[in-house]
Amino acid sequence: MFKYISFRSVSALVFSLIISTMIGRKIIDKLKALQVGEAIRNLGLEGQSGKQGTPTMGGLIMIIAILIPVLLFTRLNNIYVIIMLITTVWLGSLGFVDDYIKVFKKDKKGLQGRFKIIAQVGLGIIVGLILFVSPAVVIQENMEVRNEVENVIEDVQYQTNQTKSTQTTIPFVKNNNLDYAQFVNWAGQYKTVATCILFILVVMFIVTAVSNGANLTDGLDGLTAGSSAIIGVALGILAYTSSHIKFASFLNIMFIPGAEELVVFAAAFIGATFGFLWYNANPAQVFMGDTGSLTLGGIIAVFSILIRKELLLPVLCGIFLVESLSVMMQVVYFKYTKRKYGEGKRIFKMTPLHHHFQKKGNDGIQALIQKPYNAVPESKIVVRFWLIGVVLAAIALITLKIR
């Protein structure tokens, strides 16, 4: 039975659910005993005061619930599994240090931003180098067989040889393979080096952007965990189709040998996030902290790169993207208006975006967007964001057929 991906994936999902729910209560009690409580700033938001002192660093629950099933049910000599284990431990450690400084050192700022960026960039360099250099990271490129008269695809065939490549999949276009090497044709004899540098830069940017996006989204009970679970389901489907030659042929995407092990990892990821929601759903008994949010975002980023679907992230991680953009827009507009008019103005009542909906309109805050005028309950905001996440995941999946 262990030869079947389906059996190992379901087993990983069930085990991660059981582990997260079983150890969750013990970890929460331990965190309470250590007085690892979240310090909540008074932002005038509905239900905010009741969260004071809620244990944080609950991301440890998800990390443990991911690692144990992965170690039990995946082939540990698989290069993709190794990379995902490195990612989980690396960013989990980064988030843990940040939370430790906030809670035990009583420094609300936590780990300085530049150190976070250095760690995220460092992970990007490691992942990028492994993918570029490792002989185990190969693909079989899809080739269309067209009817010359009707100009329709009759069949999708694959190269017989497995080759090293920096190709990725582009959504919405017919010839959907993009090679990063195409952007450095000008480099001549240094093209290989230039391609390596470009690829690593792309990986660094994606890892940093998505992990920080997940971190910004972590502001309401269950929002980041639920959104990540939805994304995890979509990534698991993409990993399975990319590693199954018949499904890959049907979708006309490249075939990635060995990526089937990532389906097991995705199952553990989904189970861990669902299990964490048992304690993190409103009203939350524990917060994931940066230990969880940075890890979830990093896993999603690296996973998408491994299956060559990173260009789908703006759609698939639309919630994270919008949350990040809302913060950037707010900061830029505030600085611009302060410099021009002497007084800073806002676009949203509060950012990240989920807090905008928690704040009453015309409540003493001068913002361009005042609607909704009444504060929306936290649980309703979370569920609506989840529903949007489901729609975005569905769109990301069908982009592979809509060209």
N, C-alpha and C positions, 0 to 999 in steps of 0.2 A: 504493500500500500504506500510505503514511503517513496516509491518511485514516481508517484503521481503528484503533480503540482496541486491539483484540486484538493487532495486529501491533506497535504501539508499546509496549504493555505487556510483551509477551514480549521484545522487543528491549531494553527498559530492564532487565528482570530478568536477561537474559543478560549485558549489558554491565556491570551492577553486580557480578555474580558474578565476571566476568573481572577487572574493575578491582580489586576488593577482594583477590582472591587474588594478582594480579600486583604491586600496590603494597604489599601487606601485608608481604612479606618485606623489601623495601627500607626501609619505615618502621621495622620492628622492628630491623633492623641499625643504622639511624641512631639510634634511641632507645638502643640498647645502647652505641653509640659515645659518645653524650652522657651515658651513665650515668644514664638516666632510669629508675631502678629503684624498685619499690614497696617502701616500708618497712613490714614486717609486724610487728604487735604480737603478742607471744607470748600467745595465748589458750588454749593447751593443746589445740588442735584437731588432729585427725588430718591429716597431710600438710601442715600449715601451714608448717613450717620450710623445706620445699623451694621455697616460693614467694618467699622472700626474694630481692630483686634482679630479679624479673621485670619487664620494661619495662611502663610504664603509658602513659597518654595515647593508647592504641590506638584510641580513638574517632575519631581523625583518619581512620583507614582507612575507617570507615563513612560519615563525613560526605562525604569525597571521592567514595566509591562511590555515594552518593545524588545529590550535586549534578551530577556530570557527565552521567549518563543523563537526569536531569530536564531539564537545559539542552538536551540533544540531541533529546529525543523528546516533550516537552510543548509546548503552545502557551503561550508566555511572556507573552502578553497576557491570559491567563486569571486572574481575580482570586484563585481558590483556589490556583493554583500560586504566585502571588506571595506569598500569605500563608504557604504552606508553606516557601518559600525563606527568607522573613524568619525564620520560627520556627527552621529548621535552623541558619542562620548565627548568630542571636541566642543560642540556648542552647548551641550549639557553642562560641561565643566565651566565654560564661560559664563553662562547664565547663573550657575550656582555661586560663583565668585561674586558676581554683581549683587545677587540677593543677599549673600552673606555680609557684604559691606553695608548694605542698607539696613539689615535687621540687627546684626550683632555689633557693628561699628557705629550704628546710629547715624549714618551718613545717608541722607535721603537721595543724594545724587548717585550713589552707588559707584560702580567702576567708571572711571573717566571715559568719556566717549571715544577718545582717540585710541584707547587700549582695546575697546570693543571692536572698532574698525580694523585695527591691526590684526586681531584674532580672526575676524571674519575674512579679511583679505588673505591671511596666512592659510586658512582652510581652502579658500579659492585657488591659491597657488598649488597646494598639495593635490587637490582633486584634478585641477587642470593638467598638471604634469603627469599624474598617473594615467589619465585618459589619453593623453597625447603620446606617451612613451610605451605603455604596457602593450605587449603583443597579444594579450588576451582580450583587449578591447577592439573588436572588429565588427564589421557589418557585411551584409550582402545587399548590394544596391538593386532596387527594383527597376525593371526595364519594361516599358509599355510596348505591346505588340498591337499596332493599329491597322485597321482596314483602310487602305489608301483611297478607296473610292468614297466611302461614307465618312471617313475621318473619325472613326469611333474606336475605342479600345476593345480589342477582342480578348486579350489575355495580358496578364502581368507575370513576367518571368524574372528570375533572379540570377545574378552572376554565380557561376559555380564556385569561384574562389572567394574566401573570406578575406577582406582587405581592411587595412588601417584607413581611417577616413575622419575628416573633421566635418562631415556633412550633418545637417540637421533637417528637420521637417518644417516647411512653411505652410501655414494654414491658408485656405481660400484660393490657392493657385493650382494650376494644372500640373506643371512640372514642379512638384513640391519638395524637391531636394535642393538645399542651399549648402554650398561648401564655403566655409570661412576662408579657405585658401584663395577663393576668387577675388577677395578684396586686397590681396597683396601680390597680385601678378607683377606689379611694378618692381618688386624686390629682387628680381633676377635670381642670381645664384644663392641669395640669402632668403629665398622664399620660404623654405622650411622653418627657419628660425623666426621669420616674421609671422608665419602662420601660428607657430607655437605661442608667441607673445600675444597675438590677437586673441587666440582661443582662451588663454589663461585670463586675459583682461575681461573677456565676456563672462567667464565662470565667476571671477571675483565680483563683478558687478551684480550678477544674478543672485549669488549667495548673500551678499550684503543687503541688497534691496528687499528680497523676499523675507529674510529673517527679521529685518527691522520693520517691515510691513506687518508681519504677524505680531511683533512686539507692540506696535502702536494700536493694533486692533484689540489687544487684550485689555479691555476696560470695562466690559460688562460680563455678568455671570454667564458662562457657557458660550460666549460669542466666538472666541478663537478656537476652542476645542471642537465645537460643532462645525464651524466653517472648515477647519482642517480635516475633520472626518469626511466631509463631503468631497473635498479636493482629493483626499486619499483614495476614495472609491474610484474617482475618475482616473487617477494615476495608475491604480491597480489594473483597471480595464485596458488602459493604453499599454502598460507593460506586458500584459498577456497577449494582446493583439500583435504587438511588435515582436514578440518572441515565438509566435506560432505562425509558421510560414503560410498556412492556408488563410488565416484571418488577415495577415499582413498583405497577402496577395489581393484579397477582397477589398481592403482599404487602399491598396496601391501605395503602401509605405515600405520603407526599408525594413529588412529582417535583421534582428539583433540577436545573434546566438548568445545564450547564457543569461539573457535578461529575464528568463522565466523565474529565476530565483527571487527577483524583485517583487514578484506577485506575492510571495510568502511574506516578504518584509512589509509590503503594503497592507496585507491582512493583519499583521501584528500591530501596525500603526493605527489602523481603523479600530481594532479592538481596544487598544490602549486609550484612544481619544474618547470612544464611546463609554468605556469603563470609568474614565475620569469624570465624565458628565454626571455620573451617579452622585458624585459629591460636589461638582462644580456648578450644576444647574441652579437657577435662582430659587431660593436664596442660597448662595454658595456657602458650603462648609469649609472650603479651602480654595485658595487662588493658586494658579500655576506659577506666577512670578516669571521673571526672566529665565529661570531654569527651564520652564516649559515653553514659553513663547518663542524664544530664540531657537530652541531645538526644533520645534515644529516647523517654523519657517525655513530653517536650514535644510531639514530633511526634504521638504517639498521642493526646494530649489535644486538640490543635488540630484534627487530622484528624477526630476524632469530632464535634467541635463544628461543623465545616464541613458535614458530612453529616447534621447534626441527629440524631445518635444518642448524644449524650453521656450520656444517662440509662441507657445499656446498660453504661457503664464499670464500675460496681460488680461486674457479672458478668464482662464481658470481661476486665477487669484484676483479677480476683479474687486472683491471686497477689500483685500489687503491694499490693492493699488489705490482705490478711491480714498481709503482712510489715510494713506500716506500723502496723496495729492492734496487732500483737504488741509493737512498740516502745513505743507509747503506753500500752498496758495494763501493761507491765512498769514503766515510769517512774511511772505514777500509783499502782500498787499498792505499789511500793517506798517512795514518799514517804508514802503513807497509813499503812503499817505502821510506818515509822520514827517518824512523829509520834505514833502511838497506843501503840506498844509500846517505843519507844526503839531498835528494831533493824529495819532494812529487810529485807523478805522479797521473794521473787521468785515469779512465776507460772511462767515458763519457766526452763530451765537457763541459757539465753543467748538474746539477741535480736540482730538480726532472727531470725525463726523458723527459717530454714534452719540457723543455728548451733546451735539447740536439738537438732537431730537429729545433729549432729556430736559433741556432748558426751556422755560416759558418764553414766548415771544414778547417783545416790548417790556422786558423785565430789567430795565435800566442798562441794557447793553445795546450800543449802537452797532447794528450789523445790517448788511445789505439784504440778507435773507432772514426774515423773522418767522416765517412759517416753519413748522406748525406753531400756532400761538399757544396751544395747550401742551404741557409736557406729556410725552408718550411714556407709558409704563415700560420699565426695563425689559420685562419678559416679552412684551410685544415687539420691541425693537429687535431683540435677539432672534425671535422666530422669523420675523420678516427678512432679516439679513440672511438667515439660513435658507429661506425660500429663494431669495435672489441668488445665493450661492448654488443651489440646485439647478436653477435655470442656466447660470453661467457654465456649470460643469457640463450640462447637456449640450450647450452651444459649442463648447470646446471639443466635445466628442464628434459632433456632426460636421465640424469644419473639415474633417478628413475626407468627407464624401461630398461636401458642397464646394465645388471648384468652378 
